[in-house]
Amino acid sequence: MNKCVIAFVVATVSATLSAPGFAESLRCKTKLAHIGDTKADVLDKCGDPVMTDSFCQPIAIAAQPQGVQNGNNNVQNNTVISTCENIDIWTYNPGSGKFMTHLYFSRGELQSIRYGDRVK
C-alpha cells in the first residue's frame, strides 16, 4: 500500500476519533429517541423537555437569474438569497451525575443530539 494512502487513512481515523462527541440516540427509560424521529415521536418516548429554545440559523442560497448566461464577457450575475431555517432545541435532564442532553430539530425531525454539563 502506498505511504500516502496509509497517511490519509491514519489522518482520517484520527480526525474522526477527535471530533466532538455527538450521540446517535437518547435513552428515555426503556425507549430510545433516534436521529430522524419526529417531535411527536420524541415526546411519546421521552415526555416533555425541561426547557425549549429556538433560533433561526442563517442559510444562503446562490442562484443565477433565469436567462442570464456567463459568456465571454466574464460577467457574473449571481443572486445570493439570504434566509434562515428554524432550529428548535429541546433540553432533557437525565438525572444526577448524567449530562444535560440537547436535542436539535429542524423541519420537524431530530437532527442531532449533544451533551451539555453534568447534572449535579
Secondary structure, 3 states (H helix, E strand, C coil): CCHHHHHHHHHHHHHHHHCCCEECEEEECCEEEECCCEHHHHHHHHCCCCEEEEEEEEEEEEECCCCCCCCCCCCCCCEEEEEEEEEEEEEECCCCCCEEEEEEEECCEEEEEEEEEECC
